Every structure is written in structure tokens, then in C-alpha cells.
Amino acid sequence: MKISSYLKDKINYLLAFVMICLIWVLYANAMQVDPNVIFFTVLLFSLFVGISFLIHFSKKNQKIKRLNQVLDHLQEKYLISEVMEKPKRAEALAYYKILKRITKSMLEQVNKTQTTQKEYKEYIESWVHEIKIPITSIKLYCENNKSEMANKIEEDVEEINNYVEQVLFYARLDQVSNDFMIREVLLEDVIRTVLARNKKWMIQNKMKVEVDHTKTIAYTDEKWLIFILNQIVINSIKYKAEENPEIQIRIEEGKENVKLIVQDNGIGIKKSELDRIFDKGFTGTNGRNQKKSTGIGLYLCKRICEELGMRIEVDSVQNQYTKMELTIPRRKPME
Amino acid sequence: MHTILLVEDDLEIREELQILLQNRGYAVKSISDFQEVEKQILTIAPDLILLDINLPNKNGYEICRKVRMQSKVPIIFVTSRNSSLDELNGLMLGADDYVEKPYDIPILLARIQGVLNRVYQGKKDEVNLSYQNITLNLLESTVSANGKTVELTKNELKILSYLFQHPKQIVSRAEIIDYLWDNQMYIDDNTLSVNMTRIREKLAQIEIENLIETRRGQGYKI
């Protein structure tokens, strides 16, 4: 609070004070009081009023400062009325009570929204579990009744499964930290799982795959890593080269980290769009041309990487290649 | 032959999984009445259990715990629940593995085989496959006939062994590629052609001609 705005608030009092002074001067003058005495009394009076205004101002100001400090330290700032001291003055008390009512009503709203969101999330989770059962049996039917048709169905079912996974992981995003189990992961197993999932689709597209067979171990959550690698591989298939499409999956061991690198010879990404591919909802030129992009996959990858202490980086030259690099810790995190 | 017990309440999955595992040479039994499952398990005494978690009456965790009190039979949880907590829970209760639904079939089979190998050591897969007078040695990666032997690469060995496992049947190119992918050899169509040519050359070296018949647009046959 500035002193000028404080004084502006107190303008009525100031005017009243000037009026009183004026009346006194006029009256004293008429009474033929010594001008020195008049001047002296007015000075004394002004001093007294001025000082009491100053004291009042600094008190008020300190109170506001204290309140702001409390507010700064408060995580949920809307709970301020619960923590602030109850004022004593009648007017302030009235405002305090209003603030309390506001808080209460907002808390109710927040609670309601949270409950709805939680229920919705639970519903999504259980829906995903339910839908996975028929997906599993379709995959089994296809395996037990091999034919060209079964291959095509399996390919589509895998696509459905990928979208289902995306929904689940999106719903879980804000609880990643509660839902991971960091442990030894054999990268070869992760690669194997992801390639097995996309097998039909990749064979259909005549993709050539080169994989480093090493027994490299990293420390991360297997489930989330599979999800990330799967999204990357799916993109490599979606945006493959017309002729001789190829994917290389390499592992580079560093001192602290392991790099899992997926490089394709596909259509690549425009230089101007490279920075934005991890943004939520960004589909880019490639995505729009294929009309099959949700702009969610890579965003989820980035977010999950952040939560798991991994890094994801991209490098690409249009019509030549896209290279995705995952950096994963090699050692057990400190307990 | 190992006996696998399915504890799965979804009828379709149960039936299809039974066919799948029987085709792969396992004896399969399943639970259809979900009362006192653990007693039934102990009576059947299988070599391996595939256990679902969401089951009528008692859930899979409880069944696992009850069974573990009396038996060390290997258990693999197969479930659509996939949070870390579920997995941790399963492993803490003494399960041997945890596979998520929908599983990739080759991976499920590999996990089953992995657990079985770990628990029942000694029993190894067949090391030789033969057809007519030709022998395929899977451990040494060679093929021999007429007193002559020639070495094969990993890809060539797998292709031949797939053909040997399906004698007198037409095997499509897609099927062979599929099989190779399941064994982590990620080859494409062109590479398969190259490999087939090489296999024919190598067979010629051991005086085997025209073993592999090419059926245009259909595949290969021995």
C-alpha cells in the first residue's frame, strides 16, 4: 500500500481536519488572538494529526505485509481465511466473514470437481481393463486361426490397443510418481516387446529393422519405458519412407546413462517444427497430412520422461531421417 | 509334457488359450468353477499356473497366497491390471512372473517357457530335427545329409527348422517372416529371398536338390 493511496482513502478525515483548522483560525482571528498563538496551535494540531495518521498507516501496512507473507508461504493460497488471524475491528470482521463464506463455497466447488475427476479417472481405468479382455481374445483368435484376414485383423487390433494404452497413460499422467517401480530393466526385453506388438504392421509395411543385441541394463520403470518406445516406433512406422523403410534401434552405454536410440529413414520433421513436437496437441505438417495424429503421443513421452528422470531428444532432417534419443539412468537411484 | 492350468474367468480367452497352448505341445487344464479354487489347484497339481487377478469370489492374489502356503508350483499372473502396485503385489506373493493383458502371444509363450526352464531344469528342447535323410542340428546350427555337413547362419537355421516342423505343408512367406520376428530376427521380404537362395545353395553342397519347392504366390513346401 502506498502512502498516497492511503491518504486518498482518508481524504474525508483530511478535509475535516482542514475545515476545523480553518474555523479555528477564523474564530481566533475574530477574537483577536495573537497570530503567533494561532499559528502555533495550528502547527501543534497538524503535527498531532499527521503523526497519528503515520502510525495508523504503518500499522495497517505491516498487517498487509504480514498477510502477504503468510500467503506467499501457503501452497493452497485459497485457504488464507483459515490461517489468517481473526480481526478485531467490526468492519474488518465483516469482511473476514465474507471471505470465509467465499472460501467455503469455493472449497465445495473444488471438492466436487476433484471427486468428479477422480471418478472419471477410475471409470477410464476400469473401462480400459474391460476393453483389454476382448482385445486379448481377438488376438488369440487370430493366432489360432492364421490367415491373411487374421493378420489384417490383428494389425488393426494392435492399433486399437495402442490408442487404448494412450488413454490409460494419459489418465494416469498426474500420478506417474505413484505408479512406477524403478528397477533393473533389460533393454533388449523392452525392444522385443515393442517390436512384437508392432510386428504385423511392420511386416505389412515391409520395414527392415536392425537391433543391437546387447545385454544392457538400465534403471527405470519397464512399463512406462515400453510405452515411450512404442510411441516412438509407431511414429517411425507412420512416417516411414516410401522405399526401403528402415528402423535402427541402437544402444549406447555411457558412464552414468544409457542411450536408447531409434533412427528411421522416414519423411523426417521440418526444422521449424522440431521444437514443438513434444507440445500437447501439436500435430505438425506430417500429422495433418496423414490425418492420423492426435498430438498426444510424444507429449506423453516427454512428460513421462520428466517424471522418471529420463531425457528425450529429437534430431531430424526432412526426407532423410528422424532420430529419437532416450537417455536412461544406468545406476540405481540413491535411496 | 508339462501341464498348464488356466485360472481365467473369461470363457473365450480360456478356450482360445487352451487351443493355443495345446498346439504348442502343452497339456492344458482349466478351472471353470470358481469355488475353492486353491483346493482344485492342489488336486490337479499342474506344472505351471496362469492366474488371472480379477476373478469371481476370491481374487488371484488370495488364491496365490493360499496356494503358496502348500505348494511351490510356478505361477504366472496374467491380468489386465497393470499398475506397478499390482505387479509388486503379485511378485511379493511369490508369483514367478507377471504378464499384462493383452499379451503378445510369442512373449507369453516365451515367459511360460522361461519359467518352466527355470523351475524344471534339465529338460531341454529337441536338438535335432530330421526330414527324410536330412538332419538339422539346432545346437550346432548345421544341416547334414549324405555324410556331408554344412553350416547355417541363424536366419537360415530358423527358416529351415520352421519348414522341417511343417513337412508336406505349404508355408507362406509371411508365416516364415512372422516366425523369424518371434525369434527376434527382424528380416524383411527381400532378406527372406536372399536367405532362401543361400539355403538352396548350401543344400546343393550336401547333394540335396529340389528339397524346397516354391509355390508361386503361396509359399514354400518340403
HADDOCK unambig.tbl for C-alpha pairs under 7 A between the chains (distance, minus, plus):
assign (segid A and resid 129 and name CA) (segid B and resid 80 and name CA) 5.35 0.50 0.50
assign (segid A and resid 129 and name CA) (segid B and resid 81 and name CA) 6.41 0.50 0.50
assign (segid A and resid 132 and name CA) (segid B and resid 80 and name CA) 6.36 0.50 0.50
assign (segid A and resid 132 and name CA) (segid B and resid 101 and name CA) 6.40 0.50 0.50
assign (segid A and resid 132 and name CA) (segid B and resid 102 and name CA) 5.84 0.50 0.50
assign (segid A and resid 135 and name CA) (segid B and resid 102 and name CA) 6.35 0.50 0.50
assign (segid A and resid 136 and name CA) (segid B and resid 101 and name CA) 6.34 0.50 0.50
assign (segid A and resid 136 and name CA) (segid B and resid 102 and name CA) 4.54 0.50 0.50
assign (segid A and resid 136 and name CA) (segid B and resid 103 and name CA) 6.82 0.50 0.50
assign (segid A and resid 137 and name CA) (segid B and resid 12 and name CA) 6.28 0.50 0.50
assign (segid A and resid 137 and name CA) (segid B and resid 13 and name CA) 5.01 0.50 0.50
assign (segid A and resid 140 and name CA) (segid B and resid 16 and name CA) 5.89 0.50 0.50
assign (segid A and resid 140 and name CA) (segid B and resid 17 and name CA) 6.74 0.50 0.50
assign (segid A and resid 141 and name CA) (segid B and resid 16 and name CA) 6.42 0.50 0.50
assign (segid A and resid 144 and name CA) (segid B and resid 20 and name CA) 6.12 0.50 0.50
assign (segid A and resid 179 and name CA) (segid B and resid 83 and name CA) 6.24 0.50 0.50
assign (segid A and resid 179 and name CA) (segid B and resid 84 and name CA) 5.42 0.50 0.50
assign (segid A and resid 180 and name CA) (segid B and resid 84 and name CA) 5.61 0.50 0.50
assign (segid A and resid 181 and name CA) (segid B and resid 84 and name CA) 6.03 0.50 0.50
assign (segid A and resid 196 and name CA) (segid B and resid 104 and name CA) 6.56 0.50 0.50
assign (segid A and resid 196 and name CA) (segid B and resid 182 and name CA) 6.96 0.50 0.50
assign (segid A and resid 197 and name CA) (segid B and resid 104 and name CA) 6.35 0.50 0.50
assign (segid A and resid 203 and name CA) (segid B and resid 188 and name CA) 6.87 0.50 0.50
assign (segid A and resid 206 and name CA) (segid B and resid 188 and name CA) 5.82 0.50 0.50
assign (segid A and resid 206 and name CA) (segid B and resid 189 and name CA) 6.67 0.50 0.50
assign (segid A and resid 207 and name CA) (segid B and resid 188 and name CA) 6.30 0.50 0.50
assign (segid A and resid 208 and name CA) (segid B and resid 186 and name CA) 6.85 0.50 0.50
assign (segid A and resid 208 and name CA) (segid B and resid 187 and name CA) 6.07 0.50 0.50
assign (segid A and resid 208 and name CA) (segid B and resid 188 and name CA) 5.39 0.50 0.50
assign (segid A and resid 209 and name CA) (segid B and resid 186 and name CA) 5.50 0.50 0.50
assign (segid A and resid 209 and name CA) (segid B and resid 187 and name CA) 6.79 0.50 0.50
assign (segid A and resid 210 and name CA) (segid B and resid 186 and name CA) 6.99 0.50 0.50
